[in-house]
Amino acid sequence: MSETGPPQQKVNSVVVRVRFDVSYDGGEFSGWAIQPNRRTVAGVLLEALGRLVGADTPLGLTVAGRTDAGVHATGQVCHVDLPTAAWDDLRGSLLRRLAALMPPDARVRAANRVPDTFDARFSATFRRYEYRVADTPWGPEPLRRHDTLGWARPLDLNRLAEAAAGLVGEHDFAAYCKRKEHATTVRAITRLQWRREADGVATATVEADAFCQAMVRSLVGAMLTVGDGRRDPSWPATLLTLKERSSSIVVAPAHGLTLIAVGYPAESEYAQRADATRRLRAPSP
């Protein structure tokens, strides 16, 4: 079974496209994408599906966002193409069967048939992440230590908000990204806000059309040095003039980051959105 594959023409009577909504604790995973000899979210999901539909069945698993090692998700989305006969047999019990086959740190919370124009990656209109930081002297609460970063210095939310404001909009985020060959680093951040939770944790919400690898954690790492007074609030935005990754940015640890939502347009717009995204992601000549 392949994790990803090129778009194919499908006959509706042969396969059914199914959207999965997935949650996982990323602490014991080496990220989403399959890697040799490593435990990954895609790996355990495909293994479970293989036991249900046959290990040799091509599924073309496609995900909205390939999270890095240690990053969590409560709102991840992916799609697979199941044989119609398998879907007809499993749809009433698929969630229960997957729950029995998958480990407790990864769950499929919903499985719904969607049009074959739906693409979990390219049809998406936004991805939304949250990053949790406990700047209390005692650190994160023990029950939240796996999804909350402990920060030794007090954070000023006004300074964090000022730094965040300079990063909103469409920019070349090359300074904040691990560059990939033939890929653009231009992204459009539509929301970047900090708030205090009832338990005192400082939480950043970051939303964009898409993100480069390690981009969110790089943004958080830069803003934290502003929030604790070591950098000027204007500093993160000044890095947007760079065309290469900045060595002055310390990437925030993975365990504080959670993918909480992926947005999609109306069903009638799936294909149009996917085509537009593919054009947008094409690198400039």
N, C-alpha and C positions, 0 to 999 in steps of 0.2 A: 504493500500500500504506500502510495506517495503522499508526502505532506503537502506539496504544492504541485501545480502543473499548469500548462498553458490552457487558455480557454478552449473548449471543445464544443462542437455542435452536438446537441443531445436530442434524442427522441424521447418525448415525455413518457411514452409507454414503457421505456426501458429503465430509466433512472429518475429519481426524485431528488431535488435539492432540498436539504434540510439545514436550517439554521440552529446552531447550538449557542446557548448562553452559558458561560462557564465561569466558575469561581475557583481560585486556588490560593493556597499559602505557598509563596515562592521560596520559602526558606530552604527546602530540601531539593529544589529543582535547579538544574543548570539552564534555566530559561525556558522559553516556549519551544523553540525550534529543535528538531531532532538532531542529536550529535552522537557520533559513535561512542559506545561504552559510557554514556552519561544518561542520567535520569532527567527527562524533560517532560513538560506537560503534554506536548503533542505526542510524545512516545507512549505515555500511559493511556492517553485517549485512543490512539490508534490500536494499541494492543487490546483494549477492551472491545472496541468495535470489531476487530478482527475475530475475536472469539464469538461474536454474535452473527457476523455475516460472511466469515471466511477470511483467513489471513491473506489470501491472494487477490481479494477483491479490490480493484483500484477505487479509491475514494476521493482523491484530489483535495485533501484537507487544506483549506485556506483560512487564514486568521486575520482579524482586523489589525492587530499590532503584535509583533514579536517581542514580548517582554524579555528583559535581560535576566540573568541568574539572580535569584533573591528577590525579585520584584513580584508583588502580589497582584491579584485581580479579584474584583467582585462584579465586574461588568464586561468581561472579555466576550468577544463574539467570533465564531468561526462558522464555516459551512462545509458540508460534505455532500457527495452525490451517492445516495444509496440505491441499490437495485430496487425497483418498484415492488417486487415480490417481498423483499426483506422489509421494506417500510410498511407494507400492508400487514405483515406478520407482527412487527415490533412496535408500531406507533402507540398502541395502548399501554405498553409496558416498558418502553425503551428507557425512561428515566430510572425506573426501579431496577432494571437489569444492569444499567451502567453503574448505578450506585453500588451494586453488589460486586462488580468487577473492578472498579477503580479504587485507588487508595483514598484514605480519609482526607488527605490534603488537596484533593482535586474533585470537584463536583460539576456535573452538567445539570443546570437548574431548569432549563427549558429546551425543548426540541420541537421545532415547528417547520412544517413544509412551507417553502417560499418559491416564488417564480425562479426559473433558471437564469433570469437576468440579474438576480441578486448576487453580489460579490462582496463577501465580508470585508475585504480589504479596500477595493476600489470604489464601492458604492457608499462607503462611509463619508459623512459630512463633517464629523468631528470625533476626536478622542479626548476624554477628560480624565485627568489624574489628580490624586491628592497626595501630598507629602506631609507627614506628621512629625513635629519636633517638640520634645519636652525639654524646656530650658529651666525647669525647677531644680533646686539644689540637689534633690534626691534622685533625679532622673525619671525615666518612664515608669509607670505603674507596672508591676510584674506581669499582669495578664495582658498588657499591651506592648511588652518589650520587643515582640517579634515584628510589629508594624510601626514602631515609633522610634525615632532617633533621639538619643540623649545628647543635649548640647550644654556644655559646661558654662557658657556665658549667657547672661540675660539678653533677650531679644526685644528690640523696640519695634512694635508693629507699625508705627508711623514711618520709620526709616525703611522697613521692608516694603510698605505700600508705595513709597516714593520710588524705590528701586524697581519695583514691579511695573509701575506705570511707564517707565522708559523702555520696556521690553515688549509692550503690547503693540500689535500691528504686524504687517508683513515686512520681514527683514531677511537678510542673509545671515543665518545663525551659524556660519562656518566656525566661529570662535567657540561655539558650544557643542559642536557635533564631532563624532568620529566619522570622518569623511569616507565615503565609499566611491569607488571608481564608477564613472558614468552616472552619478546620482547628484541631484541638486540639493543644496542646503538652504534654499529659500523656503520659509514656512510663514504661516499667518497665525499668530497667537491672538485669539479673540477674547480670552479671559485669563487674567493672572491676578489673583487676590489672596490676601492673608487674613486669617481670622483667629480669634481665641475660642477654643471649645470650652464647654462647661467645666471640664477637668483641668483647664489651664493650658492645654497643648496648643501650640501654634501650628495651624494647618494652612498649607498653600494649596489652592485649587488652580490648575493649569489646564486650559482648553485650547486646542488648535485643530486645524484641518488634518494635520499629521505631524509626527515628530521624527527627527533623526535619532540614530542610536545614541543613547546616553544624554540626550539633549535636556530632558526634564531635570535629571539629577545634576547636570552642570549648571543649569539656571538656578536651581535651589542652592547649590554650593556657593555660587557667586553672591546670591542675595543674603545668605546667612552671614557672610563677612561684613555686609552692610548693616544688617540687623544688630550685630553685636558691637558695632562701632569701629571696626578695623578698616573699613572702606567707606568712601563717600557714596551717597545714594546715586550719584550720577555715573559711578564707575561701571556697573554692568552694561549700561547702554553704550558707553564709549567703545566697548569691545565689538560692537556690531559693525565697525568699520574694517575689522580684520577679515582676511580671506583664508586664514588657516586657523586651526584649533589653537586656543590660547593656553600656554603652559601655566599661566597664573591662576587658572580656575581649578579648584579642588572639587572633584566630583563627589556629591553627597552619597553616602552609603545606600545600597539598593533596598535594604529592608524597610526603610521609611516610606517607600513609594508604592502606591496601589492604583491600578487602572480601574476606575469606577464606572465608566460609561462610554459607549460608542453610539453615535447618532447616525440615523439613516433617513433619507427622504421618503416620500410616498412610493408605493410599489411601482407606479407608472413611471417613476423617474430613476429607477435603479440603473438601467442601462445608460441613460444619458449622463448620470453622475459618474459612473465608472469610466466612460469614455473621456469625460472632462478631466478626471483625476489622472488618468494615464498621460494625457497631454501635459498636464501641469507638472507631473513628476519627471518629465523628460528633461535631461540636462540641456543647458544652453550651449550652442555651438562654440 
